[in-house]
């Protein structure tokens, strides 16, 4: 029969093995054990050239804005167009009723017929006296008197013809036609209204919107900054070298036609401290109307800007943040202020970053402050390949 203590030896070995396995399992799944650092792409910040969009509120005006006003008095007899209608040059717009001018045409025509009869009679008198003078039957003064009478009758005829032309001109003022192609504005008068050339409001306004002008203003500081970044020895050369302007309509959409910048005023207003410019846009479809509001967007070049991809930033409580890596490869989130570049893929940092800062480019979700990372330097040329 075996001793009792021999039975406890296998049991003790089994307990030791089980305890070592349990300890090994606890070590594998212990959350307190630090995880190895992960690799992240980082970019070392350095100044570079970039294009920035500057937006200015603008007011739209047509190429021509013509007030249609009457030159004579009368009653508005007919309106041939609708408000907002597109019209062509020479198209009939209004008719004014004033029988006085029609009567003046009739009177002047009758006076012409009478004056023509007087001229014919004077010519006959000259023809009658002339042979008598040649035969010394009557004095030559009789012939001179007949000729002077003829000249007077001819002058009277010319005067009546001028009166007829004037009467016809006045009668023509009763018909108003469009002086140019354009769009009709508001018509404040109705048929039967008394019209005269002293009325404060015009019959209507004609706006030629084949080309439109977007007027905007720059203050003195903006003017100096903008011209300092534009090539040219004179103001006109700088304006000629400005890049094309973009027009943002009231709904935020981008107008497809590009505009040319021109100087609208050569002076800085003492009241507002601004200079007025205009951007000229073609408007072949008539989409843009006079009086509309819009925004003129002008691209400008910044020679030394801190540029960062938009994907390397994130928003938190209305703040724009980035992760910056320190010398110990630990990251921290810092707030920055930015403005968009003209291609919509990058931010130009106005504060919060400096040259030499190392910014994490990707994998920002889940990244926390004081996290240690393995940096992988990203080539700046590949990061900014799409930057203009």
Secondary structure as UniProt FT lines:
FT   HELIX           4..6
FT   HELIX           7..28
FT   TURN            31..32
FT   STRAND          38..44
FT   STRAND          48..68
FT   STRAND          74..79
FT   TURN            83..84
FT   STRAND          86..87
FT   TURN            89..90
FT   STRAND          92..97
FT   HELIX           99..134
FT   TURN            135..136
FT   HELIX           140..172
FT   TURN            173..174
FT   STRAND          175..177
FT   STRAND          182..184
FT   TURN            191..192
FT   STRAND          194..195
FT   TURN            197..198
FT   STRAND          204..219
FT   HELIX           220..228
FT   HELIX           235..240
FT   STRAND          245..248
FT   TURN            250..251
FT   STRAND          259..263
FT   TURN            270..272
FT   STRAND          274..282
FT   TURN            284..285
FT   TURN            290..291
FT   STRAND          293..309
FT   HELIX           310..312
FT   STRAND          314..316
FT   TURN            317..318
FT   STRAND          319..325
FT   TURN            327..328
FT   STRAND          330..341
FT   TURN            342..343
FT   STRAND          346..351
FT   TURN            355..356
FT   STRAND          358..360
FT   TURN            365..366
FT   TURN            369..370
FT   STRAND          372..377
FT   HELIX           380..383
FT   TURN            384..386
//
